[in-house]
Amino acid sequence: MAAGGDWASLPSVVLEDIFSKLSPKDRIRASSTCHKWREFLFLPQFWPVITFNMSYKSRPRSRFFSSKCAKFVKEVTIEFNSTRCSQVWDCTRLLELLSRNGQLECVSLRPSNCYIDGGDGSLESFLESLRLVVKRNRRLLHLSLGCTEILLNNSKEVLSLLVKHHAPYLQSLHLASVKEDSGSYNLPFNRLDNISAFSNLRSLSMDYDFLTPHLMASLAHRPHTSLSLQCLSIHVHRAGQQQPTEAMWKELMEASPNLELTLNLVHSIEGVQMLLDILKPSMPLTHYRQYFCGDISVAALNIISNHYRSTLRSLTIVEAIEIQPINYNNYDTEDPFVMLAWRCTRLEVLKLIGVSVDQKDLVAIARLRSGLRELMVPSCCVFWSEEDEDYYDEDEALLDLQYKVSESLGRRWHLLPEFSVPPAVFFRNADADNAYMSELLEDQTWRMFS
């Protein structure tokens, strides 16, 4: 072999061993040796996880990998622009290919927007391909519908198929949606009561509309052989139903003592108004986020800082700036965000965009919670009170503020520049989805549970 250099004549078992010892980049380089070596690049064990991006630039790559790997890949994420017909159809075709796999375990849809607009007939084709994926695969562990309201509204058959074929295996199910008009929508017919069939469910996301006392009881009284729920993500749109009580949350926490709860409010003024009724002391609130709700409840923020001192890890508020940032009234009491930083000992992330923040309070937050991993405030949302008239130059004042906060955090810190703020914060007609979709979809990624 040394004399002839016939690399293609190496036994398959030797080639497989060679490729198994290479990094992904080195495998690609090695595959250029010859046709036989190129075939070994696509052994199933080398491609268990693939992200398919349907954008114009990535489309050829995704089509190539789907032709090679769709039949054996185990974990799939599909990123697509849900407002583009061509990408919706590409996603549909990929799902149809994946339905022939049989070994697929995880499916995550990551649309660009909370709605799908693929043209005539596209939705039914999309749904049919998704149903085939669920029906034909043997052991699904994870399914995410990508926060899309229309998929949730048409998910009854998908849920029935999950119960029928994957009830003992499913560990992660994400049905939560985003509604651009949270004040007016019809509830789908499926009430999610069959979620209790998933005995090994560890992570669940859903709309608050479905969090009924019956469902709370189902989650709290699963069979003793079931694994405990670890992550629960709730999207609040409106709160007109019978609310889960404090006793129900206590019962759920007894069954799932390590449960972490995320509350997301998107375009939901009613959700903000009803927060005092929604929040219960025994809720294990870990992450609180609100996007474009048009108001801030200081009373609810005070409850959050009081009740969730040992659980809260992040708080995000992103609001539109009409004429100026939201100037909340704390009625001559301590600033709610300063109190949050003082009381919540596990707080790691604080993002305040579209909210008016006094520069003194920002310095206090950094001093009280120096372990903040992320403190995000735009320069346009910082204000100086009349007492701070020593500053005659705005740039000088901002530099001084950044120095003080950096000193407290023990690292270099900068105010968020305006060009990094989501356009929807400044412009009413801008697409708001890019301000929150990536973060909401991050909640719905597949995670291995111990």
LINGI-V635612 format. One record per residue. SS is DSSP state (H for helix, E for strand, - for the rest). PSI is psi as a letter, one per 20 degrees, with the letter a starting at -180 (none if undefined). NEAR is the number of other C-alpha atoms within 10 Angstrom. Layout:
BEGIN
SS_PSI_NEAR ; SS_PSI_NEAR
END
This chain:
BEGIN
-_h_9 ; -_h_6 ; -_g_5 ; -_h_6 ; -_k_8 ; -_n_10 ; H_h_14 ; H_i_14 ; H_i_10 ; -_q_12 ; -_q_9 ; H_h_13 ; H_h_8 ; H_g_10 ; H_g_17 ; H_h_14 ; H_h_10 ; H_g_13 ; H_h_20 ; H_h_16 ; -_i_10 ; -_q_13 ; -_r_11 ; H_g_14 ; H_g_8 ; H_h_11 ; H_g_20 ; H_g_17 ; H_g_13 ; H_h_17 ; -_i_17 ; -_i_12 ; -_g_12 ; -_r_12 ; H_g_10 ; H_g_16 ; H_h_21 ; H_h_16 ; H_h_11 ; H_i_20 ; -_h_22 ; -_k_17 ; -_q_16 ; H_h_16 ; H_i_12 ; H_i_16 ; -_l_18 ; -_h_15 ; E_p_15 ; E_p_17 ; E_o_14 ; E_o_22 ; E_p_22 ; -_j_24 ; -_r_16 ; -_g_11 ; -_h_9 ; -_i_11 ; H_g_16 ; H_g_13 ; H_g_12 ; H_h_20 ; H_h_18 ; H_g_11 ; H_h_16 ; H_h_20 ; H_h_11 ; H_h_16 ; H_i_22 ; -_h_24 ; -_i_17 ; -_i_20 ; -_q_23 ; -_h_22 ; E_p_20 ; E_p_23 ; E_p_18 ; E_o_19 ; E_p_19 ; E_q_24 ; -_o_22 ; -_i_22 ; -_i_17 ; -_p_15 ; H_g_16 ; H_h_17 ; H_h_22 ; H_g_24 ; H_h_20 ; H_g_19 ; H_g_25 ; H_g_21 ; H_h_17 ; H_g_22 ; H_h_25 ; H_g_20 ; H_g_18 ; H_h_28 ; -_i_22 ; -_j_16 ; -_g_20 ; -_h_19 ; -_j_18 ; -_p_26 ; -_h_21 ; E_p_22 ; E_p_24 ; E_p_22 ; E_p_21 ; E_m_27 ; E_q_24 ; -_h_20 ; -_r_22 ; -_j_21 ; -_r_21 ; -_p_21 ; -_n_15 ; -_j_18 ; -_r_13 ; -_p_9 ; -_i_8 ; H_h_16 ; H_g_19 ; H_h_12 ; H_g_16 ; H_g_22 ; H_g_18 ; H_g_17 ; H_h_21 ; H_g_23 ; H_h_21 ; H_h_18 ; H_g_24 ; H_h_28 ; H_g_19 ; H_h_18 ; -_q_18 ; -_h_16 ; -_m_19 ; -_p_27 ; -_h_22 ; E_p_26 ; E_p_24 ; E_p_24 ; -_j_23 ; -_k_30 ; -_j_28 ; -_p_23 ; H_g_21 ; H_h_17 ; H_h_21 ; H_g_22 ; H_h_15 ; -_k_16 ; -_j_21 ; H_g_16 ; H_h_14 ; H_g_20 ; H_g_22 ; H_g_19 ; H_h_18 ; H_g_25 ; H_g_18 ; H_g_13 ; H_h_18 ; H_j_22 ; -_g_23 ; -_i_18 ; -_h_19 ; -_p_24 ; -_h_25 ; E_o_26 ; E_p_26 ; E_o_25 ; -_i_25 ; -_q_27 ; -_r_27 ; -_p_26 ; -_o_21 ; -_h_18 ; -_n_11 ; -_i_18 ; -_i_13 ; -_o_10 ; -_q_12 ; -_p_6 ; -_p_11 ; -_r_15 ; -_h_10 ; -_p_16 ; -_j_14 ; -_j_17 ; H_h_15 ; H_j_15 ; H_h_19 ; H_i_20 ; H_h_19 ; -_n_22 ; -_h_21 ; -_k_21 ; -_p_25 ; -_h_22 ; E_p_25 ; E_p_24 ; E_q_23 ; E_r_20 ; E_q_21 ; H_h_25 ; H_h_19 ; H_i_19 ; -_m_19 ; -_r_18 ; H_h_16 ; H_g_13 ; H_h_18 ; H_g_19 ; H_h_17 ; H_g_17 ; H_h_24 ; H_h_21 ; -_l_14 ; -_r_18 ; -_q_14 ; -_h_9 ; -_i_8 ; -_q_14 ; -_q_16 ; -_q_24 ; -_p_25 ; -_h_16 ; E_p_20 ; E_p_21 ; E_p_26 ; E_p_22 ; E_o_26 ; E_p_28 ; -_g_28 ; -_r_21 ; -_l_17 ; -_i_11 ; -_r_12 ; -_p_10 ; -_q_16 ; -_p_20 ; -_r_17 ; H_h_15 ; H_h_12 ; H_h_19 ; H_h_20 ; H_g_18 ; H_g_18 ; H_h_22 ; H_h_20 ; H_h_13 ; H_h_18 ; -_m_18 ; -_i_14 ; -_j_13 ; -_p_20 ; E_p_20 ; E_p_21 ; E_p_21 ; E_p_21 ; E_p_24 ; E_o_25 ; E_p_25 ; -_l_22 ; -_n_25 ; H_h_20 ; H_h_19 ; H_g_25 ; H_g_24 ; H_h_17 ; -_j_17 ; H_h_18 ; H_h_15 ; H_h_14 ; H_g_18 ; -_p_19 ; -_q_21 ; -_h_15 ; -_i_17 ; -_p_21 ; -_l_23 ; E_o_25 ; E_h_23 ; E_p_19 ; E_p_21 ; E_q_20 ; E_p_25 ; E_p_24 ; -_l_22 ; -_i_21 ; -_j_18 ; -_r_19 ; -_p_19 ; -_o_17 ; H_h_16 ; H_g_12 ; H_h_19 ; H_h_19 ; H_h_17 ; H_g_19 ; H_g_25 ; H_h_22 ; H_g_15 ; H_h_19 ; -_k_22 ; -_h_20 ; -_i_16 ; -_h_20 ; -_p_26 ; -_h_19 ; E_q_21 ; E_p_22 ; E_p_18 ; E_p_18 ; E_o_23 ; -_q_23 ; -_q_24 ; -_o_21 ; -_f_13 ; -_g_7 ; -_r_13 ; -_q_20 ; E_p_19 ; -_n_14 ; -_q_15 ; -_o_12 ; -_j_13 ; -_l_8 ; -_j_6 ; -_r_7 ; -_q_11 ; -_p_19 ; H_h_22 ; H_h_21 ; H_g_20 ; H_h_19 ; H_g_25 ; H_h_23 ; H_g_18 ; H_h_20 ; -_n_22 ; -_i_18 ; -_j_18 ; -_p_25 ; -_h_18 ; E_p_17 ; E_o_23 ; E_p_17 ; E_o_18 ; E_p_26 ; -_j_27 ; E_p_24 ; -_p_19 ; E_p_24 ; E_p_16 ; H_h_20 ; H_h_16 ; H_h_17 ; H_g_19 ; H_g_20 ; H_g_20 ; H_g_24 ; H_h_22 ; H_h_21 ; H_h_19 ; -_m_21 ; -_i_19 ; -_j_16 ; -_p_19 ; -_h_14 ; E_p_14 ; E_o_20 ; E_o_16 ; E_p_23 ; E_q_21 ; H_h_15 ; H_i_19 ; H_i_22 ; E_p_20 ; E_q_15 ; -_p_14 ; -_r_9 ; H_h_7 ; H_i_7 ; H_k_12 ; -_j_9 ; -_h_8 ; -_o_13 ; -_i_9 ; -_p_9 ; H_g_10 ; H_g_10 ; H_g_11 ; H_g_16 ; H_h_18 ; H_g_12 ; H_g_13 ; H_g_20 ; H_h_19 ; H_g_17 ; H_g_19 ; H_g_24 ; H_g_18 ; H_g_16 ; H_h_20 ; H_i_22 ; -_k_13 ; -_r_12 ; -_p_11 ; -_q_18 ; -_q_18 ; -_q_18 ; E_p_16 ; -_q_11 ; H_h_15 ; H_i_8 ; H_i_8 ; -_p_17 ; -_p_19 ; H_h_17 ; H_i_19 ; H_h_23 ; -_h_18 ; -_p_13 ; -_h_12 ; -_i_9 ; -_q_12 ; -_o_13 ; -_i_20 ; H_h_18 ; H_i_15 ; H_h_17 ; H_i_19 ; H_g_18 ; H_h_15 ; H_g_11 ; H_h_19 ; H_h_20 ; H_h_11 ; -_h_19 ; -_j_27 ; -_q_21 ; -_p_22 ; -_p_12 ; -_p_8 ; -_p_9 ; -_none_3
END
